[in-house]
Structures are given as C-alpha cells and as structure tokens.
Amino acid sequence: MTAPIIQPIKALFASVDARDWQQVRAVMDAHVLLDYSSMNGNPATNLTPGEITSAWEAFLPGFDRTQHEVSGFDIQPGDHLAMVHMRGEAQHWIGDDCWLVAGTYDITLCEVGDRWLIMSMKFNFESQGGDTSLPARAQERMKKNLSGLSPSGTTGRHSYEHKKLYNNERICFDFQKQHQRRF
C-alpha cells in the first residue's frame, strides 16, 4: 500500500536532479500548493506543474548538478488522500563547491485512478551548510544563460516566460538574502 504513495515523491526528486521536467510535471496534480516559506519567507502559493517546473528550470541548471536525498517516510494513508512526512537533503554543486540544505517535507498526495499525485508540498527548513554563496553564483550563471550564454559559456536560449519567471517569481531563490542573518 505505501510503495505506490512513495513512488511519485521519489520520482519527483530524481527527476529534478535529472532535469526531466516532463516527469516532474507528471507526478503532480493539476495545481500544487507549494510552500517554501520557512526557507525564503514567501507565502505558500498554489501553482500549476508547469509554473513550478518553469521556475525550477530557470534556477537549478545554474548548478552543475544537484542531488536530493529523501528518507524516513511517515505515511498517513486515507481514502484517496495520503499525508507523508519525510526528511530531505539537497546538495547543489558548482565544480567542487557544494551548498547543502536540510529539513523535512510535508507532502499531500491524492489518488487519481491508479496513480498517486502530489497536491501539496511544504518544506520545513532546518539548516544549510557548505558554500552558501552558491545560490547567488547559480543565479548569476542563469542570468548569463538568459542573455544567450549557458552556464558553461555556450549559446543557449530561454523563452520570454522563463525570463519572466526568473525575474519575477523566484519561488525559492532569495534564500541567501532572507536567511544570512541566521547563520
């Protein structure tokens, strides 16, 4: 019973690391309440899977790679709904430099046919470590990419919508400014 509930959560994080945005969208319901307020101070927002992946796609490729590790699943199944509490750690790499973010997640899933889909995801920030300048470096790399250069310096293109999301939404990108005083 619990494996089908955990599968979309694991697929989400593995797909984020693989930059497989189509698969990330595939494990989400039509709207997802996304809450990173404990990390960035922005209120929880109800977004479509496309809005979420567009924002992540405008930031995460600024890192050379990421690795999300999830564990300690506490599952509360119900009739067509399930609540999952779990630990999460994310490593963000540029070269040999790493920024680590750790905390817990509270995720709600709904059963649609024979599939479980993520309908809300709340991150409960606990700590960060490593090189805390990496988010700003990743943003700078993406600015260059949006101007026509990829993080590696080659020509790349992003749509107007990606630029708009990068400049206006910033779902979880003001982390360093919001939390620098904590550390």
C-alpha positions as CSV (number, residue, x, y, z in Angstrom):
1,M,0.0,0.0,0.0
2,T,2.8,2.5,0.8
3,A,5.1,1.9,-2.2
4,P,2.6,3.5,-4.7
5,I,2.4,6.6,-2.4
6,I,6.2,7.0,-2.0
7,Q,6.9,6.3,-5.7
8,P,5.8,9.8,-7.1
9,I,7.8,11.6,-4.3
10,K,11.0,9.7,-5.2
11,A,10.3,10.2,-8.9
12,L,9.9,14.0,-8.3
13,F,13.3,14.4,-6.7
14,A,15.1,12.0,-9.0
15,S,13.6,13.8,-12.0
16,V,14.5,17.3,-10.6
17,D,18.1,16.0,-10.4
18,A,17.9,14.7,-13.9
19,R,16.3,17.9,-15.1
20,D,13.5,15.8,-16.6
21,W,10.8,18.5,-16.2
22,Q,8.2,16.4,-18.1
23,Q,8.5,13.7,-15.5
24,V,8.4,16.2,-12.6
25,R,5.1,17.6,-14.0
26,A,3.7,14.0,-14.5
27,V,3.8,13.3,-10.7
28,M,1.9,16.5,-9.8
29,D,-1.8,17.2,-9.6
30,A,-3.3,20.0,-11.8
31,H,-2.5,22.5,-9.0
32,V,0.1,22.1,-6.2
33,L,0.2,24.2,-3.1
34,L,4.0,24.8,-2.9
35,D,5.3,26.2,0.4
36,Y,9.0,27.1,0.9
37,S,8.1,29.9,3.4
38,S,10.3,28.5,6.1
39,M,13.3,28.9,3.7
40,N,12.6,32.1,1.8
41,G,9.8,33.9,3.6
42,N,7.5,33.9,0.6
43,P,3.9,32.7,1.3
44,A,2.6,29.3,0.1
45,T,1.4,29.5,-3.5
46,N,-1.0,27.4,-5.5
47,L,0.8,26.7,-8.8
48,T,0.4,24.5,-11.9
49,P,3.1,21.9,-12.5
50,G,4.2,24.0,-15.5
51,E,4.7,27.1,-13.4
52,I,6.7,25.1,-10.8
53,T,9.0,23.5,-13.4
54,S,9.5,26.7,-15.3
55,A,10.7,28.4,-12.1
56,W,12.9,25.5,-11.1
57,E,14.2,25.3,-14.7
58,A,15.2,28.9,-14.5
59,F,17.4,28.3,-11.4
60,L,18.6,24.8,-10.9
61,P,20.5,24.5,-14.2
62,G,22.7,27.2,-12.7
63,F,24.3,24.4,-10.7
64,D,26.4,21.8,-12.3
65,R,24.4,19.1,-10.6
66,T,22.1,18.5,-7.7
67,Q,21.4,15.5,-5.6
68,H,18.2,15.2,-3.4
69,E,18.0,12.5,-0.8
70,V,14.7,11.7,0.8
71,S,14.2,9.2,3.7
72,G,12.3,8.4,6.9
73,F,8.9,8.3,5.3
74,D,6.0,8.6,7.8
75,I,2.8,7.8,5.7
76,Q,-0.7,8.5,6.9
77,P,-2.9,6.9,4.2
78,G,-6.6,7.7,3.9
79,D,-9.4,7.3,1.4
80,H,-7.9,8.7,-1.8
81,L,-5.6,11.1,0.1
82,A,-2.3,10.4,1.9
83,M,-0.1,12.6,4.0
84,V,3.7,12.0,4.0
85,H,6.2,13.5,6.4
86,M,9.9,12.8,5.5
87,R,13.4,14.1,5.7
88,G,15.1,15.7,2.8
89,E,18.6,16.9,2.0
90,A,19.7,18.6,-1.2
91,Q,23.2,19.0,-2.4
92,H,23.8,21.7,-5.0
93,W,27.2,21.6,-6.8
94,I,29.2,24.1,-8.9
95,G,32.6,22.5,-9.6
96,D,33.9,21.1,-6.3
97,D,31.8,23.5,-4.2
98,C,28.7,22.3,-2.5
99,W,25.7,24.0,-0.8
100,L,23.7,21.7,1.4
101,V,20.1,22.4,2.5
102,A,18.4,20.1,5.0
103,G,14.9,19.8,6.5
104,T,11.7,17.9,6.4
105,Y,8.8,17.8,4.0
106,D,5.1,17.5,4.5
107,I,3.5,16.2,1.3
108,T,-0.1,15.5,0.5
109,L,-1.0,13.2,-2.4
110,C,-4.3,12.4,-4.0
111,E,-5.3,9.1,-5.7
112,V,-6.4,9.6,-9.3
113,G,-7.4,6.4,-10.9
114,D,-4.5,4.0,-10.1
115,R,-1.9,6.8,-9.6
116,W,-0.9,9.0,-6.7
117,L,-0.2,12.7,-7.5
118,I,1.4,15.4,-5.4
119,M,-1.1,18.1,-4.5
120,S,0.8,20.0,-1.8
121,M,4.5,20.2,-0.8
122,K,5.7,22.1,2.3
123,F,9.5,22.3,3.0
124,N,10.4,22.8,6.7
125,F,13.8,24.3,6.6
126,E,16.3,23.2,9.3
127,S,19.8,24.0,8.2
128,Q,22.2,24.8,5.5
129,G,25.9,24.2,5.1
130,G,28.8,24.3,2.8
131,D,29.3,27.2,0.4
132,T,26.3,29.5,1.0
133,S,27.4,31.8,-1.9
134,L,26.4,29.1,-4.4
135,P,22.7,30.2,-4.9
136,A,23.9,33.7,-5.9
137,R,26.5,32.1,-8.2
138,A,23.9,29.9,-9.8
139,Q,21.6,32.9,-10.3
140,E,24.4,34.8,-12.0
141,R,25.1,31.8,-14.3
142,M,21.4,31.7,-15.2
143,K,21.3,35.4,-15.9
144,K,24.2,34.8,-18.4
145,N,22.2,31.9,-19.8
146,L,19.1,34.1,-20.2
147,S,21.2,36.6,-22.0
148,G,22.2,34.0,-24.5
149,L,25.1,32.2,-22.7
150,S,24.7,29.0,-20.9
151,P,26.4,28.5,-17.5
152,S,29.3,26.8,-19.4
153,G,29.6,29.9,-21.7
154,T,28.0,28.4,-24.9
155,T,25.0,29.9,-26.6
156,G,21.6,28.9,-25.1
157,R,18.0,30.2,-25.4
158,H,15.2,30.5,-22.9
159,S,11.7,31.8,-23.7
160,Y,10.3,35.1,-22.5
161,E,8.2,33.2,-19.9
162,H,11.4,31.7,-18.4
163,K,12.9,35.2,-18.2
164,K,9.7,36.5,-16.6
165,L,9.6,33.7,-14.0
166,Y,13.3,34.1,-13.3
167,N,12.9,37.9,-12.8
168,N,9.5,38.0,-11.0
169,E,8.6,34.7,-9.3
170,R,11.8,33.4,-7.7
171,I,9.9,30.8,-5.7
172,C,12.9,29.7,-3.7
173,F,15.8,31.8,-4.9
174,D,16.1,34.6,-2.4
175,F,17.2,32.1,0.2
176,Q,20.6,33.6,1.0
177,K,19.3,37.1,1.5
178,Q,16.5,36.0,3.7
179,H,18.5,33.7,6.0
180,Q,22.0,35.1,6.0
181,R,21.4,36.6,9.5
182,R,20.5,33.1,10.9
183,F,24.0,31.6,10.3
